């Protein structure tokens, strides 16, 4: 701890802030979630909301949170596809006073209904009127699914969203036991929130109509959305987990991009996540509801920066007494959490991953040694055989993302305890989409990762260059450190430019997974 305190003093004095995540995001990263996919958080995003015609330097008004769970969903994989788990409590937490405890929490629970319990598939539909048994008026296939009342949406899910404002001074962990106020969010007409199902194909459903109908804008300025969508994360996952065996592209050096490749809005290697779906919860909130002052604070204010993390939790006891349905009871216990991309996947040691997953961020000082000398950085350096030099341990440059510090937070912002939170300065204006840089802050885009995280931010290349290459440290911002990359620069599907920003779930009938050796998939070597 003495070393840790001295490191913190150095970096707080220097005002350096760098990301600690590495490579991919967290798809099945811990032993506990490798066995519990429904509770596995794949990604967390938080950014100032923007529009297609976003003007530069516009004062921010809202923040969008996106929590993705249940990784690598194959949209062709019926007959049940991928419902949310009604037993899981999904939560997005916001710290607005720099103590790594929740001040505002959004809690989401799902409910499942079978509209046609004798039908063997969860999704079925065709045409305007469905299909009858030949020679009869007995309809055996419902019409194409275009709304949530269609019985062809056999497995139908609704959900509730509760906004909890916490009082501090209870047991100190910011959970529901510390709730001072809990407000259930509702449509003005009292109708339920429906979750968008997986897109199993164009005969069965009009996915776009369902997507639009499930985007709810509430009277208090909050918007909500939930359902199965295109997984927005992009990476050459196969190369990454073949002991960082990245493709050899134009530079002639594996995992090193040329200037032209680095600046291109196309892929030079396989996006392993292409064609796969993920379950998402998206919530857009007026900034006044998130800051400690109840105001939109300028970027220079210590009150402008918030910390965000997501969690999944299950009831403490589940009893399975076949053939009866399982019964769950008791208080919720955390299964997984997520702040910055890839902390747990490739920074935390495998023997500590489950403990880390179930821990509160406020207690993260016990894991700080992983950040000070991440083993994965040494692995990458060794693979380059001396051609790539990384900063020496202790990596004090990697600590500030687990505290409140510049250049994300304003000068004078209390650092708070060591905690893995995705930090967002809500006073920084959104960058117009056409001007956004996939490299975020290191690409000169102040609204990008690690100042929050947008869907288009290339977390892989950013963290390769910063966490491994050390490009923000004097003497390390040079070739090849500043051209590290996996060759995957963009997502395979176009994102929307308004809430909820996500792309449509790939069609189960026509989805495509881009492979090495084919157009857009890069070389096999």
HUSUL-V86676 format. One record per residue. N is the residue number from 1. RES is the residue in one letter. SS is DSSP state (H for helix, E for strand, - for the rest). PHI is phi in whole degrees, -180 to 180 (NA if undefined). PSI is psi in whole degrees, -180 to 180 (none if undefined). Layout:
n:N res:RES ss:SS phi:PHI psi:PSI
n:N res:RES ss:SS phi:PHI psi:PSI
This chain:
n:1 res:X ss:- phi:NA psi:-31
n:2 res:X ss:H phi:-62 psi:-44
n:3 res:X ss:H phi:-61 psi:-42
n:4 res:X ss:H phi:-63 psi:-44
n:5 res:X ss:H phi:-64 psi:-40
n:6 res:X ss:H phi:-67 psi:-37
n:7 res:X ss:H phi:-64 psi:-44
n:8 res:X ss:H phi:-62 psi:-40
n:9 res:X ss:H phi:-61 psi:-41
n:10 res:X ss:H phi:-63 psi:-49
n:11 res:X ss:H phi:-76 psi:-29
n:12 res:X ss:H phi:-69 psi:-35
n:13 res:X ss:H phi:-68 psi:-36
n:14 res:X ss:H phi:-79 psi:-23
n:15 res:X ss:- phi:68 psi:35
n:16 res:X ss:- phi:-96 psi:141
n:17 res:X ss:- phi:-139 psi:118
n:18 res:X ss:- phi:-133 psi:156
n:19 res:X ss:- phi:-77 psi:153
n:20 res:X ss:- phi:-109 psi:-10
n:21 res:X ss:- phi:-72 psi:155
n:22 res:X ss:- phi:-133 psi:135
n:23 res:X ss:- phi:62 psi:-117
n:24 res:X ss:- phi:-75 psi:178
n:25 res:X ss:- phi:-93 psi:-169
n:26 res:X ss:- phi:-95 psi:80
n:27 res:X ss:- phi:-101 psi:104
n:28 res:X ss:- phi:59 psi:52
n:29 res:X ss:- phi:-91 psi:-18
n:30 res:X ss:- phi:-121 psi:153
n:31 res:X ss:H phi:-54 psi:-40
n:32 res:X ss:H phi:-67 psi:-36
n:33 res:X ss:H phi:-89 psi:-16
n:34 res:X ss:H phi:-64 psi:-24
n:35 res:X ss:- phi:-102 psi:-1
n:36 res:X ss:- phi:-141 psi:73
n:37 res:X ss:H phi:-61 psi:-36
n:38 res:X ss:H phi:-63 psi:-29
n:39 res:X ss:H phi:-94 psi:1
n:40 res:X ss:- phi:-82 psi:116
n:41 res:X ss:E phi:-83 psi:122
n:42 res:X ss:E phi:-89 psi:-38
n:43 res:X ss:E phi:-156 psi:154
n:44 res:X ss:E phi:-131 psi:133
n:45 res:X ss:E phi:-126 psi:145
n:46 res:X ss:E phi:-151 psi:125
n:47 res:X ss:E phi:-157 psi:159
n:48 res:X ss:E phi:-68 psi:130
n:49 res:X ss:- phi:-65 psi:150
n:50 res:X ss:- phi:-144 psi:173
n:51 res:X ss:- phi:-131 psi:172
n:52 res:X ss:- phi:-61 psi:-34
n:53 res:X ss:- phi:-106 psi:33
n:54 res:X ss:- phi:-56 psi:127
n:55 res:X ss:- phi:-89 psi:145
n:56 res:X ss:- phi:-63 psi:152
n:57 res:X ss:- phi:61 psi:26
n:58 res:X ss:- phi:-79 psi:134
n:59 res:X ss:- phi:-59 psi:126
n:60 res:X ss:- phi:-63 psi:151
n:61 res:X ss:- phi:-128 psi:-28
n:62 res:X ss:E phi:-139 psi:160
n:63 res:X ss:E phi:-123 psi:139
n:64 res:X ss:E phi:-107 psi:130
n:65 res:X ss:E phi:-110 psi:137
n:66 res:X ss:E phi:-133 psi:122
n:67 res:X ss:E phi:-116 psi:119
n:68 res:X ss:E phi:-108 psi:140
n:69 res:X ss:E phi:-139 psi:161
n:70 res:X ss:E phi:68 psi:87
n:71 res:X ss:E phi:-80 psi:159
n:72 res:X ss:E phi:53 psi:54
n:73 res:X ss:E phi:-83 psi:124
n:74 res:X ss:E phi:-86 psi:110
n:75 res:X ss:- phi:-66 psi:-11
n:76 res:X ss:- phi:-87 psi:-2
n:77 res:X ss:- phi:-90 psi:76
n:78 res:X ss:- phi:-83 psi:-174
n:79 res:X ss:- phi:-92 psi:-2
n:80 res:X ss:- phi:-104 psi:-21
n:81 res:X ss:- phi:57 psi:-135
n:82 res:X ss:- phi:-136 psi:66
n:83 res:X ss:- phi:-67 psi:154
n:84 res:X ss:- phi:-66 psi:155
n:85 res:X ss:- phi:-89 psi:116
n:86 res:X ss:- phi:-63 psi:-18
n:87 res:X ss:- phi:-79 psi:-15
n:88 res:X ss:E phi:-92 psi:138
n:89 res:X ss:E phi:-96 psi:113
n:90 res:X ss:E phi:-95 psi:131
n:91 res:X ss:E phi:-138 psi:144
n:92 res:X ss:E phi:-119 psi:122
n:93 res:X ss:E phi:-110 psi:146
n:94 res:X ss:E phi:-129 psi:124
n:95 res:X ss:E phi:-101 psi:122
n:96 res:X ss:- phi:-119 psi:6
n:97 res:X ss:- phi:-129 psi:20
n:98 res:X ss:- phi:68 psi:28
n:99 res:X ss:- phi:-112 psi:7
n:100 res:X ss:- phi:63 psi:23
n:101 res:X ss:- phi:-117 psi:149
n:102 res:X ss:- phi:-70 psi:131
n:103 res:X ss:- phi:-103 psi:-33
n:104 res:X ss:E phi:-135 psi:134
n:105 res:X ss:E phi:-132 psi:138
n:106 res:X ss:E phi:-107 psi:117
n:107 res:X ss:E phi:-105 psi:133
n:108 res:X ss:E phi:-127 psi:128
n:109 res:X ss:E phi:-128 psi:145
n:110 res:X ss:E phi:-114 psi:152
n:111 res:X ss:E phi:-129 psi:143
n:112 res:X ss:E phi:-118 psi:138
n:113 res:X ss:E phi:-131 psi:137
n:114 res:X ss:E phi:-102 psi:112
n:115 res:X ss:- phi:-78 psi:-31
n:116 res:X ss:- phi:-129 psi:77
n:117 res:X ss:- phi:-63 psi:-16
n:118 res:X ss:- phi:-92 psi:-4
n:119 res:X ss:- phi:-86 psi:137
n:120 res:X ss:- phi:-79 psi:-8
n:121 res:X ss:- phi:-122 psi:155
n:122 res:X ss:- phi:-80 psi:-22
n:123 res:X ss:E phi:-136 psi:128
n:124 res:X ss:- phi:-156 psi:140
n:125 res:X ss:- phi:179 psi:156
n:126 res:X ss:- phi:-162 psi:131
n:127 res:X ss:- phi:63 psi:-167
n:128 res:X ss:- phi:-80 psi:-28
n:129 res:X ss:- phi:-124 psi:3
n:130 res:X ss:- phi:79 psi:-163
n:131 res:X ss:E phi:-135 psi:137
n:132 res:X ss:E phi:-99 psi:157
n:133 res:X ss:- phi:-63 psi:130
n:134 res:X ss:- phi:-50 psi:132
n:135 res:X ss:- phi:79 psi:6
n:136 res:X ss:- phi:-134 psi:173
n:137 res:X ss:- phi:-101 psi:17
n:138 res:X ss:- phi:-83 psi:105
n:139 res:X ss:E phi:-77 psi:122
n:140 res:X ss:E phi:-109 psi:-15
n:141 res:X ss:E phi:-126 psi:126
n:142 res:X ss:- phi:-69 psi:168
n:143 res:X ss:- phi:-63 psi:165
n:144 res:X ss:- phi:-52 psi:139
n:145 res:X ss:E phi:-76 psi:113
n:146 res:X ss:- phi:-126 psi:-8
n:147 res:X ss:- phi:-150 psi:173
n:148 res:X ss:- phi:-86 psi:-1
n:149 res:X ss:- phi:-92 psi:-9
n:150 res:X ss:- phi:-68 psi:126
n:151 res:X ss:- phi:-66 psi:-16
n:152 res:X ss:- phi:-63 psi:-22
n:153 res:X ss:E phi:-81 psi:74
n:154 res:X ss:- phi:-64 psi:-52
n:155 res:X ss:E phi:-90 psi:103
n:156 res:X ss:E phi:-114 psi:134
n:157 res:X ss:E phi:-120 psi:136
n:158 res:X ss:E phi:-113 psi:169
n:159 res:X ss:E phi:-151 psi:159
n:160 res:X ss:E phi:-117 psi:149
n:161 res:X ss:E phi:-126 psi:124
n:162 res:X ss:E phi:-119 psi:127
n:163 res:X ss:E phi:-96 psi:121
n:164 res:X ss:E phi:-112 psi:126
n:165 res:X ss:E phi:-102 psi:126
n:166 res:X ss:E phi:-95 psi:148
n:167 res:X ss:- phi:-98 psi:141
n:168 res:X ss:- phi:-92 psi:143
n:169 res:X ss:- phi:117 psi:1
n:170 res:X ss:- phi:-79 psi:-122
n:171 res:X ss:- phi:-85 psi:-2
n:172 res:X ss:- phi:90 psi:-1
n:173 res:X ss:- phi:-100 psi:-1
n:174 res:X ss:- phi:75 psi:17
n:175 res:X ss:- phi:-88 psi:-170
n:176 res:X ss:H phi:-65 psi:-20
n:177 res:X ss:H phi:-67 psi:-17
n:178 res:X ss:H phi:-100 psi:14
n:179 res:X ss:E phi:-68 psi:129
n:180 res:X ss:E phi:-97 psi:-30
n:181 res:X ss:E phi:-153 psi:130
n:182 res:X ss:E phi:-127 psi:122
n:183 res:X ss:E phi:-122 psi:121
n:184 res:X ss:E phi:-83 psi:125
n:185 res:X ss:E phi:-77 psi:139
n:186 res:X ss:- phi:-142 psi:154
n:187 res:X ss:- phi:-68 psi:150
n:188 res:X ss:- phi:-62 psi:-28
n:189 res:X ss:- phi:-93 psi:5
n:190 res:X ss:- phi:80 psi:0
n:191 res:X ss:- phi:-70 psi:154
n:192 res:X ss:- phi:-76 psi:163
n:193 res:X ss:E phi:-87 psi:127
n:194 res:X ss:E phi:-103 psi:144
n:195 res:X ss:- phi:-93 psi:139
n:196 res:X ss:E phi:-75 psi:129
n:197 res:X ss:- phi:-76 psi:174
n:198 res:X ss:- phi:-63 psi:150
n:199 res:X ss:- phi:-91 psi:92
n:200 res:X ss:- phi:-82 psi:-10
n:201 res:X ss:- phi:152 psi:162
n:202 res:X ss:- phi:-71 psi:-23
n:203 res:X ss:- phi:-71 psi:-40
n:204 res:X ss:- phi:-76 psi:-40
n:205 res:X ss:E phi:-148 psi:159
n:206 res:X ss:- phi:-101 psi:88
n:207 res:X ss:H phi:-60 psi:-40
n:208 res:X ss:H phi:-60 psi:-41
n:209 res:X ss:H phi:-64 psi:-42
n:210 res:X ss:H phi:-65 psi:-41
n:211 res:X ss:H phi:-59 psi:-49
n:212 res:X ss:H phi:-64 psi:-42
n:213 res:X ss:H phi:-67 psi:-26
n:214 res:X ss:- phi:-94 psi:7
n:215 res:X ss:- phi:-96 psi:106
n:216 res:X ss:E phi:-104 psi:127
n:217 res:X ss:E phi:-110 psi:115
n:218 res:X ss:- phi:-93 psi:163
n:219 res:X ss:- phi:-68 psi:-22
n:220 res:X ss:- phi:-88 psi:8
n:221 res:X ss:- phi:92 psi:-7
n:222 res:X ss:- phi:-85 psi:144
n:223 res:X ss:E phi:-123 psi:147
n:224 res:X ss:E phi:-136 psi:154
n:225 res:X ss:E phi:-157 psi:144
n:226 res:X ss:E phi:-149 psi:146
n:227 res:X ss:E phi:158 psi:-172
n:228 res:X ss:E phi:-95 psi:126
n:229 res:X ss:E phi:-136 psi:174
n:230 res:X ss:E phi:-61 psi:135
n:231 res:X ss:- phi:-69 psi:117
n:232 res:X ss:- phi:-76 psi:-9
n:233 res:X ss:- phi:-79 psi:143
n:234 res:X ss:- phi:-136 psi:136
n:235 res:X ss:- phi:-172 psi:151
n:236 res:X ss:- phi:-84 psi:80
n:237 res:X ss:H phi:-67 psi:-37
n:238 res:X ss:H phi:-63 psi:-43
n:239 res:X ss:H phi:-68 psi:-38
n:240 res:X ss:H phi:-60 psi:-46
n:241 res:X ss:- phi:-93 psi:6
n:242 res:X ss:- phi:-92 psi:54
n:243 res:X ss:- phi:49 psi:55
n:244 res:X ss:- phi:54 psi:50
n:245 res:X ss:- phi:-94 psi:68
n:246 res:X ss:- phi:-72 psi:157
n:247 res:X ss:- phi:-68 psi:152
n:248 res:X ss:E phi:-91 psi:113
n:249 res:X ss:- phi:-108 psi:-145
n:250 res:X ss:- phi:-64 psi:-26
n:251 res:X ss:- phi:-74 psi:-18
n:252 res:X ss:- phi:82 psi:0
n:253 res:X ss:- phi:-118 psi:125
n:254 res:X ss:E phi:-56 psi:133
n:255 res:X ss:- phi:74 psi:14
n:256 res:X ss:E phi:-122 psi:125
n:257 res:X ss:- phi:-94 psi:150
n:258 res:X ss:- phi:-79 psi:168
n:259 res:X ss:H phi:-60 psi:-41
n:260 res:X ss:H phi:-66 psi:-43
n:261 res:X ss:H phi:-65 psi:-39
n:262 res:X ss:H phi:-64 psi:-35
n:263 res:X ss:H phi:-92 psi:-1
n:264 res:X ss:- phi:-85 psi:147
n:265 res:X ss:- phi:-99 psi:54
n:266 res:X ss:- phi:-151 psi:168
n:267 res:X ss:- phi:-102 psi:142
n:268 res:X ss:- phi:-115 psi:4
n:269 res:X ss:E phi:-146 psi:169
n:270 res:X ss:- phi:-71 psi:127
n:271 res:X ss:- phi:-85 psi:99
n:272 res:X ss:- phi:-61 psi:-26
n:273 res:X ss:- phi:-86 psi:-5
n:274 res:X ss:- phi:-59 psi:139
n:275 res:X ss:- phi:81 psi:-4
n:276 res:X ss:E phi:-100 psi:158
n:277 res:X ss:E phi:-114 psi:174
n:278 res:X ss:E phi:-153 psi:155
n:279 res:X ss:E phi:-90 psi:135
n:280 res:X ss:E phi:-130 psi:150
n:281 res:X ss:E phi:-126 psi:122
n:282 res:X ss:E phi:-123 psi:135
n:283 res:X ss:E phi:-138 psi:126
n:284 res:X ss:E phi:-109 psi:130
n:285 res:X ss:E phi:-134 psi:135
n:286 res:X ss:E phi:-57 psi:139
n:287 res:X ss:H phi:-61 psi:-32
n:288 res:X ss:H phi:-60 psi:-25
n:289 res:X ss:H phi:-82 psi:-6
n:290 res:X ss:- phi:-112 psi:-33
n:291 res:X ss:- phi:-79 psi:158
n:292 res:X ss:- phi:-69 psi:-24
n:293 res:X ss:- phi:-92 psi:-11
n:294 res:X ss:- phi:72 psi:24
n:295 res:X ss:- phi:-132 psi:161
n:296 res:X ss:- phi:-80 psi:111
n:297 res:X ss:- phi:-93 psi:145
n:298 res:X ss:- phi:-67 psi:159
n:299 res:X ss:- phi:-61 psi:-23
n:300 res:X ss:- phi:-83 psi:-2
n:301 res:X ss:- phi:-90 psi:135
n:302 res:X ss:- phi:-61 psi:-19
n:303 res:X ss:- phi:-86 psi:-2
n:304 res:X ss:- phi:-80 psi:-27
n:305 res:X ss:E phi:-93 psi:129
n:306 res:X ss:E phi:-117 psi:160
n:307 res:X ss:E phi:-116 psi:138
n:308 res:X ss:E phi:-127 psi:141
n:309 res:X ss:E phi:-150 psi:155
n:310 res:X ss:E phi:-113 psi:153
n:311 res:X ss:E phi:-141 psi:154
n:312 res:X ss:E phi:-122 psi:140
n:313 res:X ss:E phi:-139 psi:151
n:314 res:X ss:E phi:-123 psi:155
n:315 res:X ss:E phi:-58 psi:149
n:316 res:X ss:E phi:-62 psi:-33
n:317 res:X ss:E phi:-127 psi:132
n:318 res:X ss:E phi:-126 psi:126
n:319 res:X ss:E phi:-111 psi:123
n:320 res:X ss:- phi:-110 psi:110
n:321 res:X ss:- phi:-123 psi:82
n:322 res:X ss:- phi:-60 psi:140
n:323 res:X ss:- phi:-93 psi:12
n:324 res:X ss:- phi:-76 psi:155
n:325 res:X ss:- phi:-62 psi:152
n:326 res:X ss:- phi:-65 psi:147
n:327 res:X ss:E phi:-122 psi:127
n:328 res:X ss:E phi:-111 psi:145
n:329 res:X ss:E phi:-156 psi:166
n:330 res:X ss:E phi:93 psi:174
n:331 res:X ss:E phi:-67 psi:154
n:332 res:X ss:E phi:-74 psi:142
n:333 res:X ss:E phi:-125 psi:133
n:334 res:X ss:E phi:-66 psi:132
n:335 res:X ss:E phi:-101 psi:-42
n:336 res:X ss:E phi:-146 psi:153
n:337 res:X ss:E phi:-141 psi:164
n:338 res:X ss:E phi:-155 psi:131
n:339 res:X ss:- phi:-125 psi:-90
n:340 res:X ss:- phi:-84 psi:150
n:341 res:X ss:- phi:-63 psi:131
n:342 res:X ss:- phi:74 psi:14
n:343 res:X ss:H phi:-57 psi:-52
n:344 res:X ss:H phi:-75 psi:-33
n:345 res:X ss:H phi:-69 psi:-47
n:346 res:X ss:H phi:-132 psi:15
n:347 res:X ss:- phi:-116 psi:-49
n:348 res:X ss:- phi:-74 psi:134
n:349 res:X ss:- phi:-62 psi:148
n:350 res:X ss:- phi:-62 psi:-29
n:351 res:X ss:- phi:-73 psi:-13
n:352 res:X ss:- phi:-111 psi:-3
n:353 res:X ss:H phi:-62 psi:-45
n:354 res:X ss:H phi:-66 psi:-42
n:355 res:X ss:H phi:-61 psi:-45
n:356 res:X ss:H phi:-61 psi:-42
n:357 res:X ss:H phi:-60 psi:-36
n:358 res:X ss:H phi:-97 psi:2
n:359 res:X ss:- phi:-89 psi:159
n:360 res:X ss:- phi:-83 psi:143
n:361 res:X ss:H phi:-57 psi:-32
n:362 res:X ss:H phi:-62 psi:-18
n:363 res:X ss:H phi:-101 psi:20
n:364 res:X ss:H phi:-76 psi:-6
n:365 res:X ss:H phi:-58 psi:-29
n:366 res:X ss:H phi:-67 psi:-18
n:367 res:X ss:H phi:-105 psi:6
n:368 res:X ss:H phi:-63 psi:-26
n:369 res:X ss:H phi:-64 psi:-26
n:370 res:X ss:H phi:-67 psi:-35
n:371 res:X ss:H phi:-76 psi:-32
n:372 res:X ss:H phi:-72 psi:-24
n:373 res:X ss:- phi:-153 psi:69
n:374 res:X ss:- phi:-67 psi:128
n:375 res:X ss:H phi:-62 psi:-33
n:376 res:X ss:H phi:-64 psi:-31
n:377 res:X ss:H phi:-65 psi:-39
n:378 res:X ss:H phi:-69 psi:-35
n:379 res:X ss:H phi:-62 psi:-47
n:380 res:X ss:H phi:-62 psi:-44
n:381 res:X ss:H phi:-60 psi:-43
n:382 res:X ss:H phi:-65 psi:-36
n:383 res:X ss:H phi:-66 psi:-25
n:384 res:X ss:- phi:-90 psi:1
n:385 res:X ss:- phi:56 psi:37
n:386 res:X ss:- phi:95 psi:-11
n:387 res:X ss:- phi:-75 psi:-18
n:388 res:X ss:- phi:-123 psi:121
n:389 res:X ss:- phi:-107 psi:130
n:390 res:X ss:- phi:-105 psi:160
n:391 res:X ss:- phi:-61 psi:147
n:392 res:X ss:- phi:-75 psi:156
n:393 res:X ss:- phi:-77 psi:152
n:394 res:X ss:- phi:-76 psi:138
n:395 res:X ss:- phi:-81 psi:74
n:396 res:X ss:H phi:-66 psi:-18
n:397 res:X ss:H phi:-70 psi:-15
n:398 res:X ss:H phi:-95 psi:-5
n:399 res:X ss:- phi:-80 psi:-37
n:400 res:X ss:H phi:-60 psi:-23
n:401 res:X ss:H phi:-71 psi:-15
n:402 res:X ss:H phi:-100 psi:18
n:403 res:X ss:- phi:-140 psi:171
n:404 res:X ss:- phi:-87 psi:114
n:405 res:X ss:- phi:-154 psi:163
n:406 res:X ss:- phi:-69 psi:155
n:407 res:X ss:- phi:-88 psi:9
n:408 res:X ss:- phi:-83 psi:-61
n:409 res:X ss:- phi:-82 psi:154
n:410 res:X ss:- phi:-70 psi:156
n:411 res:X ss:- phi:-59 psi:140
n:412 res:X ss:- phi:92 psi:-4
n:413 res:X ss:- phi:-73 psi:129
n:414 res:X ss:- phi:-57 psi:134
n:415 res:X ss:- phi:-66 psi:-34
n:416 res:X ss:- phi:72 psi:178
n:417 res:X ss:- phi:-73 psi:163
n:418 res:X ss:- phi:-64 psi:125
n:419 res:X ss:- phi:-161 psi:136
n:420 res:X ss:- phi:-81 psi:94
n:421 res:X ss:- phi:-125 psi:144
n:422 res:X ss:E phi:-82 psi:112
n:423 res:X ss:E phi:-96 psi:136
n:424 res:X ss:E phi:-133 psi:124
n:425 res:X ss:E phi:-85 psi:104
n:426 res:X ss:- phi:-71 psi:-8
n:427 res:X ss:- phi:-90 psi:-10
n:428 res:X ss:- phi:-79 psi:123
n:429 res:X ss:- phi:-62 psi:150
n:430 res:X ss:- phi:-68 psi:144
n:431 res:X ss:- phi:-84 psi:133
n:432 res:X ss:- phi:-53 psi:138
n:433 res:X ss:H phi:-52 psi:-38
n:434 res:X ss:H phi:-71 psi:-16
n:435 res:X ss:H phi:-106 psi:-3
n:436 res:X ss:- phi:-66 psi:140
n:437 res:X ss:- phi:-108 psi:128
n:438 res:X ss:- phi:-62 psi:-19
n:439 res:X ss:- phi:-92 psi:7
n:440 res:X ss:H phi:56 psi:-133
n:441 res:X ss:H phi:-59 psi:-40
n:442 res:X ss:H phi:-75 psi:-11
n:443 res:X ss:H phi:-97 psi:9
n:444 res:X ss:- phi:84 psi:14
n:445 res:X ss:- phi:-107 psi:103
n:446 res:X ss:- phi:-69 psi:-14
n:447 res:X ss:- phi:-93 psi:6
n:448 res:X ss:- phi:-106 psi:171
n:449 res:X ss:- phi:-53 psi:135
n:450 res:X ss:- phi:-94 psi:16
n:451 res:X ss:- phi:-81 psi:87
n:452 res:X ss:- phi:69 psi:-160
n:453 res:X ss:E phi:-157 psi:123
n:454 res:X ss:- phi:-96 psi:165
n:455 res:X ss:- phi:-62 psi:-36
n:456 res:X ss:- phi:-84 psi:-6
n:457 res:X ss:- phi:-67 psi:131
n:458 res:X ss:- phi:-87 psi:81
n:459 res:X ss:H phi:-61 psi:-28
n:460 res:X ss:H phi:-66 psi:-56
n:461 res:X ss:H phi:-67 psi:-37
n:462 res:X ss:H phi:-61 psi:-48
n:463 res:X ss:H phi:-76 psi:-30
n:464 res:X ss:H phi:-59 psi:-46
n:465 res:X ss:H phi:-75 psi:-35
n:466 res:X ss:H phi:-87 psi:-53
n:467 res:X ss:H phi:-76 psi:-33
n:468 res:X ss:H phi:-96 psi:-53
n:469 res:X ss:- phi:-75 psi:-23
n:470 res:X ss:- phi:65 psi:37
n:471 res:X ss:- phi:-69 psi:-16
n:472 res:X ss:- phi:-91 psi:4
n:473 res:X ss:- phi:-98 psi:132
n:474 res:X ss:- phi:-52 psi:132
n:475 res:X ss:- phi:94 psi:-5
n:476 res:X ss:- phi:-117 psi:-5
n:477 res:X ss:- phi:-87 psi:72
n:478 res:X ss:- phi:-150 psi:170
n:479 res:X ss:- phi:-70 psi:137
n:480 res:X ss:- phi:-92 psi:-3
n:481 res:X ss:H phi:-55 psi:-39
n:482 res:X ss:H phi:-90 psi:13
n:483 res:X ss:H phi:-130 psi:17
n:484 res:X ss:E phi:-62 psi:136
n:485 res:X ss:- phi:-176 psi:157
n:486 res:X ss:- phi:-92 psi:-4
n:487 res:X ss:- phi:85 psi:2
n:488 res:X ss:- phi:-107 psi:107
n:489 res:X ss:- phi:-102 psi:-22
n:490 res:X ss:- phi:-141 psi:159
n:491 res:X ss:- phi:-73 psi:158
n:492 res:X ss:- phi:-78 psi:-15
n:493 res:X ss:- phi:-125 psi:148
n:494 res:X ss:- phi:-77 psi:135
n:495 res:X ss:- phi:-81 psi:152
n:496 res:X ss:- phi:-69 psi:161
n:497 res:X ss:- phi:-112 psi:25
n:498 res:X ss:- phi:-151 psi:164
n:499 res:X ss:- phi:-55 psi:136
n:500 res:X ss:- phi:-93 psi:12
n:501 res:X ss:- phi:74 psi:-23
n:502 res:X ss:- phi:-72 psi:158
n:503 res:X ss:- phi:-92 psi:159
n:504 res:X ss:- phi:-61 psi:146
n:505 res:X ss:- phi:-58 psi:133
n:506 res:X ss:- phi:-57 psi:147
n:507 res:X ss:- phi:-68 psi:129
n:508 res:X ss:- phi:-61 psi:-35
n:509 res:X ss:- phi:-72 psi:-36
n:510 res:X ss:- phi:-122 psi:15
n:511 res:X ss:- phi:-65 psi:156
n:512 res:X ss:- phi:-137 psi:127
n:513 res:X ss:- phi:-101 psi:118
n:514 res:X ss:- phi:-76 psi:125
n:515 res:X ss:- phi:-111 psi:156
n:516 res:X ss:- phi:-58 psi:143
n:517 res:X ss:- phi:92 psi:-7
n:518 res:X ss:- phi:-114 psi:167
n:519 res:X ss:- phi:-54 psi:127
n:520 res:X ss:- phi:84 psi:-5
n:521 res:X ss:- phi:-103 psi:-5
n:522 res:X ss:E phi:74 psi:-179
n:523 res:X ss:- phi:-76 psi:159
n:524 res:X ss:- phi:-76 psi:-35
n:525 res:X ss:- phi:-75 psi:none
